[in-house]
Amino acid sequence: MSVVAAVLYRNGQRVRDIDVAEKVHCPDDRSEFVWIGLLDPTPKDLRSLQEQYGLHPLAVEDAISGKQIPKVDVYRDQLFVTARTAELVGDEIRYGEVSIFVGHSHIITVRHGHEREFTRLRGQLEQDPGMLQKGVDYVLHAILDYIVDGYLPIIETIEEDTLAMERRTVDSFLGRDEVIRIFSLRREIIRFQRVLIPMGEVAAKFVRAELPCIDQDARPYFSDVNDHVLRVQAMADGLKEILNSVFEFSNLLEQQRTGAITRQLAAWAAILAVPTAIAGIYGMNFKNMPELETRYGYYVVLMIISCICLLLYTRFRKLKWL
């Protein structure tokens, strides 16, 4: 069996590691409970635990599939909670799933595709016996809080990258790769929001609803988890708008720069049109062109061309076309 840890706790203290094949009988006063952690278990592994801890068959089926949205299900005096984990790899947000079976004297976590293990969290809780001795509902809160805390760095990292692209946009055009990246990040944020919304509903349910295994005193802790989810949701909404604005801002600057270049080309074309037109007139080779016999005609024409071109150049400079 793919057991990461299986430990019996009494009054907030770690008593001993247990064999998941054995049934541990705990008193009803919640002074003892078992915390079992599994990673990508087989259906046979979960069927074995189902028999020992009275897990509901539907909850076991959901835990085996590993493709559930965040939710809270109540089965008699037990809870089944599904949460989605997330981590940023490059520009891609990768997701995992944690299924949690909660009874009055046991909590079983089943992880699928999740790199962020709970070993560190377990160690932190064991250093705080006052929290552990309160029971499985406080352990459940710690797990959900640990998962949600992993969301914030994802948003902050993408936000920093987006703001860096926004600063680069002022100095140069966005390249094709950066434009593709903007749409890729926007798509990842939209997918992330599909996880955040049900996760918020899960946290809110622990705050508002009467649920087995959840003490009234634990509700403020779940309210804190809900606040964290709402904060990340607000940041995700704002980040999606920032990504849209970066793309629109880049298009606007590109249009302005294209317009400036067009004006410059038009101004130089107008200036060059003067000598071109005059040279074209006197290059028609008619015999009866009196100006061709003028002694200083060549110099006069050059002076006229220079004056007109200088006048046009000055005018365009005042208009800021050049």
N, C-alpha and C positions, 0 to 999 in steps of 0.2 A: 504494500500500500504506500502511496506517495505522501507520507506523513512528514510535515515539516516540524511540527511540535505537538505534543499531547501532554498536558500538565494538569495536575490536580492542585487547586488552591484552597486554603483554609484560612479564614479571617485575614485575607489580604496577603498571606504568605504562600510562597511556592512550597508545596509539600513534597511532591515527587513526580517524575515522569511516569506516565501510565502506558500500558499496552492498549491500543484501540480495540483489540479483540476482547478485552475484559469489560464488563459492565460495572461501573463505579456507582455505588449507592450513596447519595448525598442527603443530608437531613433537609427537612422542609423549611428551616429557618433561614435559608440562603447564605449560611455561613461558609458553605463549601460549594464549589462549582468546578467543572471541567472545561478547559479551553483546548480544543483540537484544531489544528491548522493543516489543511490539505492543499496540495498543488497539483492541478490537472489529474484528479483521481479517475479511476476507471468506474464504470457503472457497478461493477462487482463490489468495489470499495464502499461506495455510497449505500448499496443495498445492505451491506453488513452493518453499517452505522444506523440505517433505518430501523433494523430490527432491535438494536440495542437501546436506542434513544427515542423510539416511537415517532420517527420523522414521518411526515405525511407523504404519501406516494407522489402527489402532484408536485410538491416542493422538491422532492428528489429528482423528478423528471426535469424540472426547470434547472436544477443545479447541474445535471448531467449535460444538458444542451449547451449551456454557456453562451446563449444568444438571447438573453432577456433584457428588456429595458428596466431601468431602476423602478422598483416597486416595493410595497409592503403587503404581505398576505398574512392573514390570521387563520391558523388551524388549531381549533380548540384552545388549549392553553399554551400554544407555542406560536412563535413568529417566524416568518421567512422573509428575509430582506435581500434584495438584489441591488447592488451598486455598481457603477461603471468607473473604472480607473482610467487615467489618461496620462500620457507622457509625450513630450515633444522630441521627435527624432528628425533632425534637419528642419524641413518645413512641413513635415507631416505629423499629425497628432495620431498616435497609436493608442488603441483602447484595449482594456482588459475588463474582466468581470469578476466580482466577488459576490458569492452567494453565502448568506449567513443564516444559520439555523440557531434560534434562540429559545431556550427553555429556562425554567426557573433554576436549574442546576447545571446547565451546559450551554456552551456556545461553540458552534462548529463553523469555521470559515473555509470556504472552497474557492480557490483562486484559479482563474483561467487566463492565460496570456498576460500575466501581470508581472512586470520585472521588479516592481517596488514591493519587496517582501515586508512582512509584519514583524520580523525578528527584532528590529530596532524598537518598534512600538511596544512589543511585549516586554523588552528590557526596561523601557521607560516606566511602564506601568508597575513592573515588579519593584522598581525603586520608590514607588509611591503606594505603600500598602493601604494607606487611608482611602485611596480611590478604589483599589481592587476589592477591599472588603465590603464595599457597597453593593457588589453583585454584578450580574451579567449585563444589566442595562447600561451601567457606566462603561463597561468594556465595549459594548456595542457603540456607544457614543464616541469613545476614543477611536474606534476603527473608522467610523463615518467621518469624523473630524480629520483623521489622518489622510483619508482618501481625498476629501474636499480641499485640504491644504495643498495637495499636489496640483490643483487646477490653477492656482494663482501664478506660479512661475511660468506656466505656459503662456498665459495672456500677457504677462509682463515682457517676456522675451519677444513675442511677436510684435508687441507695441513698440519696443525699442527698435527693432528692425524696420518697422513701418515708418517711424519718425526719421530714421536715418535716410530712408528712400525719399521722404518728403524734403529733407534738407538738400539732397543731391539734385532733386528736380529743379531747384532754383537756379542751379549753375549749368545744368545740361539736360538734354532730352533723355527721357527714360528709354532704355533700349528694349528690344523685343523680349529678352530674357526677364527683365524687371517687370514688364507689363504682364507676362505670363505668371511671374511669381505673385504679383498682386492678386490676380484672379485665383491662383492656387490657394493663397492664404485666406482669401475671402471665403472660398469653398470650405476650407478647414474650419473656419470660425462658425459657419452655418451648421456644419455637422456637429461641432462642439455644443452649439446651442441646443441641439436635439437631445444632448445628454444632460445639460444643465437644467432644463425645464423639469423633466421628471425627477431629477435629483432634488430639486427644490421642493417638489411635491412630497417626496419621501420624508425630507426633514420636517416639513410643515405638518405632516400627518402625526409625527411623534410629539409635536407640540400641542396639537389640538385634540387628537382622538384619544379615547380610552383604549389602551392596548394591553394585552397580557404581558407579564414580565417587565413592564416599564413602570417604575415608581413615579409618583407625582413629583418628588423632589428632583428627579432627573430631567424633567421637562425644560428647565432653563438651559441646561447643557445642550439639548437638541435645538433649542432656539438659537443658540450661538452658531451651530452648524448651519442652520437655515440662513442666518445673517451672512455667513461667509459665501454661501451659494448665491444669494441675491447680489452680493458685491461683485462676484465674478461675472454674473449675468449682465449687470450694468456695464462692466468693463468690456465684455464681449460685444454688447450692442454699440458702445462708443467706438470700439476698435473697427467694427464693420463699417461704420460711417467714416472713420479716418481713412480706411483703405479706398472707399469710394471717392473721397475728396482728393486723395493723392492722385488717383487716375484722372479725375476731372481737372485738377489743378495743372497736371502735366499737359493735358490736351489744350487748356487755355493758354499756357505759356508757349506751347508749340505754335498755336495759331498766331499769337502776338509776334513771335520771332519770324514766322513765315511772312506775316504782313509787313514787318520791318524790312525784311530782305526784298520783298516785292516792291516796296516803295523806293528802296535804294536802286534797284535795277531800273525802275521806271524813271527815276531822276537822271541816272547816267545815260539812259537811252535818249531822254529829251535833250540832254546836253550834246551828246554825240550826233543827234539828228541835225543840229545846226550846220556844222562843217560838211556833213554828208549831203544835205540839201543844196547848199551853195556850190559845193564841188560838183554835184550832179547837174546843176543848172549850167555851169560853165564847161561841162564836159559833153554837151550835146552836139558840138561840132557844127553849129550853124555858121555860114559864112558871114551873115550880117549880124554880128555881135559887137557893137561899138566899144564896149568895155575892154575887149581884148586888145584894142590898139592903144589904150590909155597907158601913159608912161609909168605911172605909179599904181596902176590898178591892182597888181598882185599884192602889193604891201597894204593897200587900202582894204582889200578883201580879207587878208589875214587879220588886220586890226579889227574889222567888223566881227569876224568869227570869234576872235579872242574876247571882245567886249561882251558879245551876246552870251558866250559860254560862261564868262565870269559872272555876268548878271544872273544867269540861271543858277549857277552854283551857289551864289550868295543867297538867292531866294530859297533854294531848297535847304540850305543850312539853317535858315531862320525857321523854316517849317519842320526842322529836325528830321528831314528825310535822308540826310547825309550826315 
